[in-house]
Amino acid sequence: MRKLLLTLSILISSLSVAQDLYWPATLGEINTGANLTMLITLEEEIYFNGNPIADGAMIGIFYEDDEGVLQNAGFTSYLSGETMQFAAYGDDATTPETDGYASGQAYVWYINIDGNDYPTEATYFVGGPFTNVYQTNQLTRVTHFSIESSDDDIEGCTDSAYLEFNPEATIDDGSCETLIVEGCTDSNFLEYNENATEDDGTCLTPILVGCMDVEANNFNEDANVACDDCCETTIFGCTDPTAFNFNPLANEDDGSCTDEAIGCTDPDFVEYNPDANTDTDPSSCITPAIYGCTVEAAVNFDLEANVNDGSCIMVLEGCIDPLYLEYNEDATLDDGSCLVMVILGCTDINYVEFFPPANTDDGSCEVLVDGGCIDEGYIEFDPEATVDDGSCITLIVAGCMDEQYLEFNPLANTDDNSCTNVAFPGCTEPLADNFNPIANQNDGSCEYLGCTDETAFNYDDTSNLDDGSCVPVLEGCTNPNYLEFDLNANINDGSCITVIVYGCTDESALNFDPYANVDDDSCIPQVEGCMDTLYVEFSPLATVDDGTCETLIVTGCTDEDAANFDLYATIDDGSCIYYLIIVDYTHLGASTYEFEVEVVSMLGYTILWDFGDNSYSNAEEVIHVYEYNGTYTITITVTNGEMSLVDEITIIVNVPGLGIDEIEDVLVQESYFDVLGRPCVEVDEGVIYIRNREYSSGKRIRDKIFYQKH
């Protein structure tokens, strides 16, 4: 398949000046029933003034309505790096106004950034099912957008990271001064950031100053900022002045008051009494304490010690040399059991570092012999490994890894070349109102128009988009066979009572029906007249015979001019038979003419030609030469003794050099009638007429002819 990338410039002003366009809230506002699938697969991000635009910008196409105003025909939200699509709506041919794109019309693109609309140029992928102009039920694919640059440079701050940023500026003029620092700008909140220049809504905790010392009497658990010198500190202690340990600074007794206990209070003396709080005078502390092991059976017995400090080590026989395998760290007396010296090294035969003489593993085993992943079902599989070292981690999932294809598997991590069919998202449900026959991947956009109001009479539980067709519930008689029938009712409320009986309700009519309650216009009035169809006086409207039938019907030919005229016939039955002749002539040159006649429906006839110059002939075909210029009336008479048929032809002879012979008897009037005797204003070739002719001499000729133009 030959593919072509075609770039089309949008046919609008090239100035990147913000427009004021209307963007619908939903595509339902502009749905015309005719659409094209617009697929956007961008090869790079969209840039504006050198910076990539943010996600959420609106991208859409616009057309001019009948008043020249740009109207939206489809849109989507920008998502960087994602495939986008939307329905581009065409003009609804069932309505007079322009409400969408016409077939073959080029697209007009705009991008809305921060509430401003900018004209945009699109690059299309053309080939296969993709087109670069609007065609109903087709596909258009956009691969690149560029927002048109301004022909007039605008100076200002072009860095969006600064407060002075101007989105319409095209040249940076060094006015970017205050770097935007987001944070809480309200000093009354705990989250206040004195360096913030733009509030980001993080001011959440109002400042509450109070005593935050849990030991203080006025501790405030709700306070989040400590006050200065406001805490009233509680001092616990013995508040009894008679007690040995009375504390004059204490303001709350903690129950620690004790009585005086006399004894040695110095722990460095043998006489030390831990319960004593007052020494005697002279002091009862006499013998200095010597700490050590005072147990004679212990290995470290100290003969001079007079206070046991718990350091006694009792005698335990064993190997006390740590260089031997038999070493016992608890032994205190070597018993000669040290036999095998410790040899450090890797003791695991599966590792490269394995040291056969070693009897004590020192953790030096690191590299497995031919270690690796030996399971072919994992990505980490090593065909040369012989020992599994636990490195098999990622299970192989084969499949199509290209999101642009119908076979795409999001779980696949190994492409198996199964990507075959390009995915065309859209509505794939044939019964949906926006069914797209091109789509092969349902994107959940199917729309079913109908009534979505559950309280309506025609509620459709399969519809997901209301088309305004809801009909309210109206109770009444819904059976048209009853008098109480209500055309507007859609719920029968049992009010149908009187069954309709159609008939004649006119008591004076012949067919009056006493049971009828609805007149069906069948009443037959009493009309007097002849009711016998065998008589001429028969009246089809008569309902009562009044004896006026007098003339019996006799069918036959009633035309006196017909060959089979029936004097007794009262009704013409179309059986009249007429004789007729067909006359024709040919101009052979100069003043020579050939005449011929064809006689139809007559036997035993004779012919007489009168050429109008005192020349005659009885032949059916004859050639005649005129000696003089002039107007001649040629009369043909055919007779069989019972009836004569006459026809005339008028010719004009005008040959230079011939004399002029005036013919006095000229035709002054000619009229035609049809076979029923009705006058004809116009005559048609190939039709039988009755012709009347009157001449200046007073002669009248009536004949029946087969009309032909000469």
HELIX and SHEET records of a PDB file:
HELIX    1   1 LEU A   27  ILE A   30  5                                   4    
SHEET    1   A 5 LEU A   4  LEU A   8  0                                        
SHEET    2   A 5 ASN A 116  VAL A 126 -1                                        
SHEET    3   A 5 TRP A 109  ILE A 113 -1                                        
SHEET    4   A 5 MET A  58  GLU A  64 -1                                        
SHEET    5   A 5 LEU A  70  SER A  77 -1                                        
SHEET    1   B 5 LEU A   4  LEU A   8  0                                        
SHEET    2   B 5 ASN A 116  VAL A 126 -1                                        
SHEET    3   B 5 LEU A 139  ILE A 147 -1                                        
SHEET    4   B 5 ASN A  35  ILE A  40  1                                        
SHEET    5   B 5 MET A  84  TYR A  89 -1                                        
SHEET    1   C 2 TYR A  47  PHE A  48  0                                        
SHEET    2   C 2 ASN A  51  PRO A  52 -1                                        
SHEET    1   D 2 GLU A 155  GLY A 156  0                                        
SHEET    2   D 2 ILE A 171  ASP A 172  1                                        
SHEET    1   E 2 GLU A 182  GLY A 183  0                                        
SHEET    2   E 2 GLU A 198  ASP A 199  1                                        
SHEET    1   F 2 VAL A 209  GLY A 210  0                                        
SHEET    2   F 2 VAL A 225  ALA A 226  1                                        
SHEET    1   G 2 PHE A 236  GLY A 237  0                                        
SHEET    2   G 2 GLU A 252  ASP A 253  1                                        
SHEET    1   H 2 TYR A 291  GLY A 292  0                                        
SHEET    2   H 2 VAL A 307  ASN A 308  1                                        
SHEET    1   I 2 GLU A 317  GLY A 318  0                                        
SHEET    2   I 2 LEU A 333  ASP A 334  1                                        
SHEET    1   J 2 LEU A 344  GLY A 345  0                                        
SHEET    2   J 2 THR A 360  ASP A 361  1                                        
SHEET    1   K 2 GLY A 371  GLY A 372  0                                        
SHEET    2   K 2 VAL A 387  ASP A 388  1                                        
SHEET    1   L 2 ALA A 398  GLY A 399  0                                        
SHEET    2   L 2 THR A 414  ASP A 415  1                                        
SHEET    1   M 2 PRO A 425  GLY A 426  0                                        
SHEET    2   M 2 GLN A 441  ASN A 442  1                                        
SHEET    1   N 2 LEU A 449  GLY A 450  0                                        
SHEET    2   N 2 LEU A 465  ASP A 466  1                                        
SHEET    1   O 2 GLU A 475  GLY A 476  0                                        
SHEET    2   O 2 ILE A 491  ASN A 492  1                                        
SHEET    1   P 2 TYR A 502  GLY A 503  0                                        
SHEET    2   P 2 VAL A 518  ASP A 519  1                                        
SHEET    1   Q 2 GLU A 528  GLY A 529  0                                        
SHEET    2   Q 2 VAL A 544  ASP A 545  1                                        
SHEET    1   R 2 THR A 555  GLY A 556  0                                        
SHEET    2   R 2 ILE A 571  ASP A 572  1                                        
SHEET    1   S 3 LEU A 580  GLY A 589  0                                        
SHEET    2   S 3 THR A 592  VAL A 600 -1                                        
SHEET    3   S 3 GLU A 621  VAL A 625 -1                                        
SHEET    1   T 4 TYR A 616  SER A 617  0                                        
SHEET    2   T 4 THR A 606  ASP A 610 -1                                        
SHEET    3   T 4 TYR A 628  THR A 639 -1                                        
SHEET    4   T 4 SER A 644  VAL A 653 -1                                        
SHEET    1   U 4 TYR A 616  SER A 617  0                                        
SHEET    2   U 4 THR A 606  ASP A 610 -1                                        
SHEET    3   U 4 TYR A 628  THR A 639 -1                                        
SHEET    4   U 4 GLY A 659  ILE A 660  1                                        
SHEET    1   V 4 PRO A 679  CYS A 680  0                                        
SHEET    2   V 4 LEU A 667  PHE A 673 -1                                        
SHEET    3   V 4 ILE A 688  TYR A 695 -1                                        
SHEET    4   V 4 ARG A 700  PHE A 706 -1                                        
END                                                                             
